Amino acid sequence: MRCSTSGTSVGSMIREAEHAENKADFVHKRAVAQKEINETRYWLELLAATD
């Protein structure tokens, strides 16, 4: 299951965004982190729905 990967990578992605080269890079890195958050939510919702 990929849940643990998407869930644990978010923190490192946000940390990486804090050291972005410019505003566009920051926005991009945060957007990628948000996609991982959405994936994590999906897996957690699926897990909850199927016990």
N, C-alpha and C positions, 0 to 999 in steps of 0.2 A: 504494500500500500504506500502511496506517495504522500500521504497526509503529513507524516513527520518531517519529510523533506521540505514541503512547502511551508509548514508551520515554523520550522527553525531557521529558514533562510531569510525570513522577513526582517529580523533584527539586524542581520549583517548587511542587508540591502539598504536599510534606512541609515545605518552607520556610514555606509559607503556614500550615500547621497549627501551626508553632512560635509563630506570632503570633495564635493563635485568641483569640476574645473570652472563651470560657469552656471548661470541660471538655467539655461536650456538643459544642461547635463543633470542638474539637480532635479528638475521637473521630470525628466525621463526616468531617472533612477527611482524616484518616488512612485511614478506610474507603474513601473515594473513590480515594485514592492506591493502596490495595491492589487495587482493581478494575482500575486501569490496569496495575499490575504483572502481574496475572493475564492481562490481554489481551496484554501484551507477551510473556509466556511462551508463550501460545497461538501467536502469529505466529512466534516463534522456533522452536518445536517443529514447526510446519507447514513452515517453510522448511527445517529440517534433514531432515525426512522426505521432502521432495520435491526436495532438492538445488537 
